Amino acid sequence: MTVTARRMFELLEPICLVTYFAEECNEELAALGHRTYWDGYFASRAAPLGRVPAEVVDAAFYSFAPGETARHIPSAWATIPPEASFAARERGSAASVRRILRAELAGSPGLERAADLATKAAAGAPVNGRVMFAGMRSMPVPADPVARLWHSATMLREHRGDGHVAALLGERIGSTEAHVLSALDMGIHPPESFGRVHHLPPERLAAVMDGLRERGLVDADGWFTDAGRATKARIEARTDELAAPPYAALTPAELDELVAELEPITATLVAAGSQ
């Protein structure tokens, strides 16, 4: 099932990425009164958790440097209810998917079938230890097929993300360290220039790189060592393994059907850069 999990990640991720790359979601969140992109991001993504403190959101998201979450939570909810932010996120994301796919795909029986099967997979997955996934699963599933496809893809993305955090913890890799390893895996050098970390204080980045060198994961020039590359490979393999349970809810024939229906949808979104 790990091969299935990786293939489904490849097919579903572009559906989720419209939330971050297209404009409709940003416009919906700004219309609510969120001052910045990051206010809207934190408020809408964390909304399924309820009005929890910044420490809880930071722990669940895992991927942000100390203090970043607290700049947005709980202030982003001061005048805008979490449920309103979530609804705007879903509404804008579905609008982006619909615009990119155009009527031919967005209104097709294949998309509706993909939405149904992805929802079945997400609804059948265990929630134990999956905080972000559990939050998403508590939200109402939209009736509209396009919104339902985005919603189910996002549920499965959060399920995978929770497992990825567990894999990182198992390898004793912190949030900033994870971004450095991802940058190197993508061929970005120096890894400190990666967009997710380049804004952090230089002394923090230097400390992170020193720690990775001490553990033998990067060399003196900031490139992967063999041990670092093997660590990254273990994390990805474990993430795929932990992402597999939802797809056990589908029969082999349903899995084949889901892949077939998603392929033209994903290809269209990828061609548009999910924008």
SVG drawing of the C-alpha trace seen along z (x, -y; Angstrom):
<svg xmlns="http://www.w3.org/2000/svg" viewBox="-25 -44 59 49">
<polyline fill="none" stroke="black" stroke-width="0.4" points="0.0,0.0 3.0,-2.4 3.2,-2.6 -0.5,-3.5 0.0,-6.1 2.8,-7.8 0.7,-7.7 -2.3,-9.2 -0.1,-11.9 1.1,-12.8 -2.5,-12.9 -4.2,-14.7 -1.5,-17.3 -2.2,-19.6 -5.8,-19.8 -4.8,-21.1 -2.2,-23.5 -4.7,-25.8 -5.3,-27.0 -1.8,-28.4 -1.1,-29.3 -4.3,-30.6 -5.9,-33.9 -9.5,-33.0 -8.8,-31.7 -6.6,-34.8 -9.4,-37.1 -12.1,-35.3 -9.9,-35.6 -9.0,-39.2 -12.7,-40.0 -13.4,-38.7 -10.9,-41.2 -7.7,-39.1 -4.9,-41.6 -2.2,-39.4 -1.8,-36.2 -0.4,-34.5 -3.2,-35.7 -5.6,-34.0 -3.4,-30.9 -3.2,-30.3 -6.8,-31.2 -8.3,-29.1 -6.1,-26.0 -6.2,-25.8 -9.9,-26.6 -11.0,-22.9 -9.1,-22.7 -11.3,-25.4 -10.1,-28.3 -6.9,-26.7 -3.9,-28.6 -0.9,-29.3 1.1,-26.5 -1.4,-23.9 -1.5,-25.2 2.3,-25.3 2.6,-21.7 0.0,-20.5 1.5,-22.4 5.1,-21.5 6.7,-23.2 7.1,-26.8 9.9,-28.4 9.4,-29.4 7.3,-32.4 5.8,-32.4 2.5,-30.9 2.0,-33.3 2.2,-36.3 -1.2,-35.2 -3.0,-33.0 -5.2,-33.9 -5.2,-37.5 -6.4,-36.4 -9.6,-35.1 -10.2,-38.2 -13.0,-39.5 -13.4,-36.7 -14.8,-33.4 -12.7,-30.3 -15.6,-28.7 -16.0,-31.8 -12.3,-31.5 -12.6,-27.8 -15.6,-28.4 -13.8,-31.1 -10.8,-28.8 -13.0,-26.1 -15.1,-28.4 -12.1,-30.1 -10.2,-26.8 -13.2,-25.2 -13.6,-28.3 -10.0,-28.0 -10.3,-24.3 -13.5,-25.0 -11.9,-27.9 -8.8,-25.9 -10.7,-22.7 -13.3,-24.6 -16.8,-23.3 -15.8,-20.2 -13.9,-18.6 -15.4,-20.5 -18.9,-19.3 -18.0,-15.8 -19.3,-12.5 -15.6,-11.5 -14.9,-14.4 -18.0,-13.6 -16.9,-9.9 -13.4,-10.9 -14.9,-13.1 -17.0,-10.3 -14.2,-7.8 -11.7,-10.2 -14.3,-11.0 -14.8,-7.3 -11.1,-6.8 -10.8,-9.8 -13.9,-8.8 -12.5,-5.3 -9.1,-6.3 -8.3,-6.0 -7.9,-9.3 -5.8,-8.1 -2.7,-10.4 -3.8,-12.5 -4.7,-15.9 -5.0,-17.9 -6.8,-15.1 -9.2,-14.6 -10.0,-18.3 -10.7,-18.2 -12.8,-15.1 -15.0,-17.0 -16.0,-19.5 -19.1,-19.1 -18.5,-17.4 -19.7,-19.7 -22.5,-18.6 -21.0,-20.3 -18.7,-17.8 -15.8,-20.2 -15.8,-21.5 -16.1,-17.9 -13.1,-16.8 -11.0,-19.7 -12.3,-18.9 -11.5,-15.1 -8.1,-15.8 -7.3,-18.2 -8.4,-15.6 -6.0,-13.1 -3.3,-15.7 -3.7,-16.5 -3.7,-12.7 -0.4,-12.4 1.0,-15.4 0.3,-14.1 2.1,-10.9 5.0,-12.9 5.4,-14.7 5.5,-11.4 8.2,-10.2 10.2,-13.4 9.9,-13.0 11.1,-9.4 14.3,-10.6 14.7,-13.5 14.3,-16.0 12.9,-19.4 10.8,-21.7 13.7,-23.9 15.9,-20.9 13.1,-19.2 13.1,-22.2 16.8,-22.1 16.7,-18.4 13.8,-19.0 15.8,-21.9 18.8,-19.6 16.6,-16.8 15.3,-19.3 18.9,-20.4 18.7,-23.8 22.1,-25.0 22.8,-26.6 19.8,-25.1 19.5,-28.3 18.3,-30.0 15.1,-27.9 12.0,-30.0 10.6,-28.4 13.6,-29.3 15.6,-32.1 13.8,-34.7 14.9,-33.2 17.6,-34.9 21.1,-34.0 22.2,-32.8 19.3,-30.3 20.0,-28.9 23.7,-28.6 22.8,-26.7 20.6,-24.4 23.3,-23.7 25.9,-23.1 23.5,-20.6 23.0,-18.7 26.8,-18.6 27.4,-17.3 24.9,-14.5 26.7,-13.7 23.7,-14.5 25.3,-17.4 29.0,-17.9 31.2,-21.0 29.9,-22.5 26.3,-22.1 25.5,-19.2 23.9,-15.8 26.2,-13.1 25.3,-9.5 23.8,-9.4 21.7,-12.5 20.4,-11.2 19.5,-7.9 17.7,-9.7 15.6,-11.7 14.8,-8.5 13.6,-6.8 11.4,-9.7 9.8,-9.6 9.3,-5.9 7.8,-6.0 5.5,-8.9 4.2,-6.8 3.7,-3.8 1.7,-5.9 -0.3,-7.5 -1.6,-4.1 -4.5,-3.3 -7.2,-5.4 -6.8,-3.5 -7.6,-0.2 -11.2,-1.5 -11.4,-1.1 -11.5,2.1 -8.7,2.6 -11.3,1.8 -12.2,-1.5 -8.6,-2.4 -8.0,-1.9 -11.1,-3.9 -10.0,-6.8 -6.6,-6.9 -8.1,-7.0 -10.6,-9.7 -8.0,-11.8 -5.3,-11.7 -6.9,-14.2 -7.9,-16.5 -4.4,-16.5 -2.7,-16.9 -4.8,-20.0 -4.0,-21.5 -0.3,-20.7 -0.3,-22.3 -1.7,-25.5 0.7,-25.4 -2.3,-25.0 -2.9,-28.8"/>
</svg>
